[in-house]
């Protein structure tokens, strides 16, 4: 009898533990919100993740900063290489004294070489200041040259300094293509946020399906300046057209039928610059408005919004600049508040 009684007590005690554990798990789950970042390659998704690291996780570790130092120096050198090669395509003449300098730079170029020297610095500064290279930079939309190349080339003296340590702005401007899936979790108030970033290149998108179901909100990032650019994977396809196709397939995906969606029209600073060099009508021939930010951004937004088939589909939108930390902090505070309030209230664009 005593044995049976003891067994019942143990079972009762274990049941209470299980119930308590389940209740705690339930509470924890109710406090956690998962956000999925989607978009094509180079739209700026990873920059948002870096901003979350800066704003909510005390920035980057010493090891991470050290790794970015290596990458940034490599990116800087590679940017100049791309500009020189593009100039050969244009057949624009460099200054006579710089012709041999450019040839030697290409000849001696080593991929992923992060070594620095005063001599290298002077060569880079000389070639970067050449009118022919500056002309290539103005025509960069015709080539696969990173938008942030000028930022690093303008800062070559600081970046090549032996005491150089990347600051947050350097890291935000450093683009490393996302391969596979990356997650970042952080706590704001009583809520735990988990942001999932997945690769944007075509060969990465097939992996997204495993992360579609169960997310609390989807943030679809659009590099709005990409109306003037071509895909890395296929130089015959306009990036904005590719983004529109991905957007439409996202809207019709069975996993997202009831998921609140936030549209982020990113890179507005670069968009304004692009409008001084290219016409939106080259991407959208039916566009007849003024080639300025107000009319061009309004038109692009309309192209995305009209893709939704359900009139009352919940979509929220913002125009933003991913490298502006203060702007992102304010913007994400608004986004978090909106998501928490019944997972985006009835807001229809």
C-alpha positions, 0 to 999 in steps of 0.5 A: 500500500505504501509503495502504491501511495508513494508512486501516486505522489511521484506521478502527481508531482511529475504531472505538475512539473510537466504542466508547469513546463508546458505553461512556461513554454507556452508563455515563452512562445507567446512572447516570441515573434518570428520575422522572415526577411525576403528579397532578391540579392543585394536588396539590403536584407543583411544590412537590416540584420546588421542594424539589429545587431547594432541596436539590440545586441550591443554591436559586433564582437572583436573577432567579427570586427577583425573579420570585417577588416579583412573583408573590407580591404579585399572589397576595396581592392576588388572594387578598383579592379572592377572599375579598371576592367569596366573601363577597358570595355568602354575603351576610355583612355586613362591618363598616360601616366596611369595606363601602365599603373592600371595594367600592373594593378590587374596583373598583380591583383590577387583575390582575397588579398587583404595586405596593405602598404603605403605604395598600394594606397597611393596607387589606388588613390591615383587610379581612383582619381583618374577621370576615366575611372570616375567616368566608369563610376558614373556609368556603374549601373551598366556594370556589376560594380557595388554601389558602395565602392566609392565609400571604401575607395574614398576612405582608402587612407583610413582603411589601409592604416595599420591601426584600422578597426572598422566602425559601424558605418564601414560594416553596414556598407560592407556587403557579403552575399548571404548564403543559406539561412541566418538568424538573429534573436534579441529581446525588446521589452517583454518580447523576443524577436527572431529575424530570419535572413535567407540568401537572395540569389536565385540558387538560394531561394529554393531553401526558403520554403522550409521557413515559410510556415509559422512566421508572424510577419514577412518583411519583403525588402526591395532595392528601389534603386535597382530599376537601372540594374541587371541581375548578377546571375543573368545580365539580360534581366532587369533586377526590378522586374525580377523582384516583381516576379518574386513578389508576386510568387510570394503573395500567392504562396500558400504559406503566406496567405494570412501572413502580414507583409511589410514592404521595405522600399530600401536604398532611397538615397541610392535611388535618388542618385540613380534618377540623376543618371537613368530614367525610370521609363527605361525600366517601365516604358509606360511611366510618363511622369517626372523623373524625380523621387516623388513621382518615380517612387510613387509609381514603383510602389503602385507596381508592387501594391497592384500585384495583390489579388485580395483587396483587403490583403494586409500590407504595410510599406515604408521607404527607407535607407538601410545604412541609416541607423537612427532611421532604422531604429525609429522605423523598426520601433514603429514596425514592432509596435504595429506587429504586436498590436494584433499582428498588424492592424487592419491597414490597407494600402 
